[in-house]
C-alpha cells in the first residue's frame, strides 16, 4: 500500500477529527507516519504531537505534512 492510501485510511479512521501525519524519506522511500492530533478543537484544526514528529524525524527526512 502506498503512503497516499495509508493517509486516506488514517483520515477515515479519525473522522470526525482532522487527521494529521508526516511524510518522510526513509532509506530512499516515502513513508507515512500517522500522528496524534492534540489540538483543543480537533474537528476544526490540527496540532501534531511533538513526540510523533520526533519519531518520524528520527527515522528519516521529513518532506511533508498531511492534514
C-alpha positions as CSV (number, residue, x, y, z in Angstrom):
1,X,0.0,0.0,0.0
2,X,1.4,3.4,-0.9
3,X,1.6,6.3,1.5
4,X,-1.3,8.1,-0.1
5,X,-3.7,5.2,0.6
6,X,-2.3,5.0,4.2
7,X,-3.1,8.7,4.7
8,X,-6.6,8.2,3.3
9,X,-7.2,5.2,5.6
10,X,-5.9,7.2,8.6
11,X,-8.2,10.1,7.8
12,X,-11.2,7.7,7.6
13,X,-10.3,6.3,11.0
14,X,-10.0,9.7,12.6
15,X,-13.4,11.1,11.5
16,X,-14.8,13.5,12.6
17,X,-11.5,14.8,13.8
18,X,-8.9,16.1,11.4
19,X,-6.2,13.5,10.8
20,X,-2.6,14.6,10.6
21,X,0.6,12.8,9.6
22,X,4.1,13.2,8.4
23,X,5.7,12.1,5.1
24,X,9.3,11.3,5.4
25,X,12.0,9.7,3.2
26,X,13.4,6.6,4.9
27,X,16.1,4.6,3.2
28,X,15.2,6.3,-0.1
29,X,11.5,5.5,0.1
30,X,8.5,7.6,1.0
31,X,6.9,6.6,4.4
32,X,3.8,7.9,6.0
33,X,3.7,8.4,9.8
34,X,0.2,8.8,11.2
35,X,0.3,11.3,14.1
36,X,-1.9,12.2,17.0
37,X,-3.9,15.4,16.7
38,X,-3.6,17.2,20.1
39,X,-5.5,20.3,19.1
40,X,-8.0,21.7,21.5
41,X,-10.6,21.6,18.7
42,X,-9.5,18.6,16.6
43,X,-12.6,18.8,14.4
44,X,-11.5,22.2,13.2
45,X,-7.7,22.2,13.4
46,X,-4.7,20.1,13.9
47,X,-1.6,20.1,16.1
48,X,0.9,17.2,15.6
49,X,2.0,15.7,18.9
50,X,5.7,16.6,19.3
51,X,6.7,13.0,20.1
52,X,5.2,11.9,16.8
53,X,7.2,14.5,14.9
54,X,10.4,13.4,16.6
55,X,9.7,9.7,15.9
56,X,9.3,10.4,12.2
57,X,12.4,12.7,12.1
58,X,14.5,10.1,13.9
59,X,13.8,7.6,11.1
60,X,14.2,9.8,8.1
61,X,14.0,13.2,6.5
62,X,10.6,15.0,6.9
63,X,9.4,16.2,3.5
64,X,5.7,16.8,4.1
65,X,2.8,17.2,6.5
66,X,-0.6,15.7,5.8
67,X,-3.8,17.1,7.3
